[in-house]
C-alpha cells in the first residue's frame, strides 16, 4: 500500500533458513527506512526485534514460520512479529535477579533485560499457541498539537463572527459549514461508542477465570466512583455556601425575561428502583441502537461470564470478540483523526452563539463553577497521593492530553479511547483493569456533572430567592447521585437533569434560561473533571490490586513520541 497514512510491508521467514536472523533484520531495517524512521528509532526497534526473533525461535513449534509485519497506521509505526510456539515471558528477569540465573539461562536473562529497558514500547502476547510481539517505533502526536491549534482558531473565528461579520453571513457559516461538520463527526462517534463499550468490557471480563476476582475489582472501582461523586457534591455545596454567587432574588427583578421561552420536560423517573429496573434491556438490540451504556454494561457482564462457561467454544469466541474489538478501536482511531476539525467547529459555534448580555449576567456562577472544578481536580491529586501513594504531579503531566480531548469534545465516551491508551501506556495501568474501569466510569462517574447540577441548582434558588432547607439539600444530593448513575437518554438530557434538580429544590424550571448561554462552557469543564476522575480511580485501583507498573508511571518518556 502506498497511501501516506497506511503502509504495510510483510515477510515470512523459516527458522531453519541459514540466514534466518540476518534476513529478518535486513527486511525490518529496509522497511523502517521506507517509512521514514530516524536512525535512532530504527536502532531501538532493531534491538527489540532481534531479541524477540531469537526468543521466538527458542520457543517455536515444529514447522513454525516467523511472520514479520512493518506498518504505518494513522501516523504511528509498528513492527509486528508472530510465530507459533509455547508461551514464555520475554521480560522475566531484571538486573536484581541476575545473581540467581543459571548458566543455561544467561542468554535468555540478558535478552529479557534488554527488552525490559524498552517496556513502554513493547507488548507481548500468546494466544492460541502463537507468540506475538508489537514493537512501537513511533507514536503520532500531531493530532494533539492540531487540536490545540484548532481550539484557538475556532475561538478566534467565533469571536470575529460574533462581533464583526454581518448576521446573514454568520448564520450561513454556522448552518452550511460548522453545524453539518460537527453533526457528521458526532454521528460517526455514535456509531462506534456502543460496540467499543460492549466489546471492551466483554473482552475484559472474559479474561477472568474467577468471577469472584472480577466482583471484588468491580466493587472497589464502583466504591471509589461513588466516593468521588459524594466528595464532588459536598464540595459544590460548600463552595456555593461560602461564595454565594449572584444577588438574592435578582431573577425576580427582570432577569427572568430571558427564561420565559425555556420549556423543559422533567417528567423523568429518577428513583433508585427505576434506575435498577432500567439496567436490564427489553431486547438485545435496544442498548446498541440507543447507546444506553448501563444496559450495554449489563449485557457485556452477562456475555463475558457466559463466555467462560461454554467450554470448547470459549477460545474461538474470545478470538472473534478480540478481533472485533481491535477492528472498532481501529475505526475509532480513524475517526479521531478528525478531532481537530470537530473541535474547531464546536468552539467556533459556541463563541458565535453566546449572547453577550446573558454571559455577563451569569459570569459569576461560571467563575465559581470553574473554581470548584479545579478544586475537585486538586482533590484527585490528593487521593492519588494519600490512597495511591504516588506523586500526583507525574499523573497530571501524563494525562493532560486526555483532559484536553475531553474538554474539547465535551464527551466522556468520545474521549474514552484516548484515556484508555493514556492509562495503559503512560500510567502503567494493566489493560485488564482499564478495559473495565474506563467504560464504566464514562457511564457512572460524573463528578463534574454533579458539581454543575448542584452549583447551578443553588445559584438559581438564590436568584429566585427560594429558601433551601437541609432536607432539600439532602434530597437534591440523592437526586444528583441517581442522575449521575443513569442520566435519561433523551435529547437535551443535561437540561432535563437540571430541571429535575430544580424541582427537588422547589425552583421554577424556567430558571434554566438564566444559565443556558454558558451551559456549553460548563459542560466542557464538567467532562474534563469526569474523565480525570475516571483515570484517578483506575490508577488507585490498579495500585492496590497489583495491576500497576511503577516503572512505566515513573518513566517520563513512557507513551511519548521520540523526536527525530
Secondary structure, 3 states (H helix, E strand, C coil): CCCCCEEEEEEEEECCCCCHHHHHHHHHHHHHHHCCCCHHHHHHHHHHHHHHHHHHHHCECCCCEEEEEEEEECCEEEEEEEEEECCCCCCCCCHHHHHHCCHHHHHHHHHHHHHHHCHHHEEEEEECCEEEEEEEEECCCHHHHHHHHHHHHHHHHHHHHHHCCCHHHHHHHHHHHHHHHHHHHHHHHHHHHHHHHHHHHHHHHCCCCCHHHHHHHHHHHHHHHHHHHHHHHHHHHHHHHHHCCCCCCHHHHCHHHHHCCCCCCCCCCCCHHHHHHHHCCCCCCHHHHHCCHHHHHHHHHHHHHHHCCCHHHHHHHHHHHHHHHHHHHHHHHHHHCCHHHHHHHHHHHHHHHCCHHHHHHCHHHHHHHHHHHHHHHHHHHHHHHHCCCCCHHHHHHHHHHHHHHHHHHCCHHHHHHHHHHHHHHCCCECHHHHHHHHHHHHHHCCHHHHHHHHHHHHHHHHHCCCCCCHHHHHHHHHHHHHHHHCCCCCCCHHHHHHHHHHHHCCCCHHHHHHCCCCHHHHHHHHHHHHHHHHHHHHHHHHHHHCCECHHHHHCCCCCCCCCC
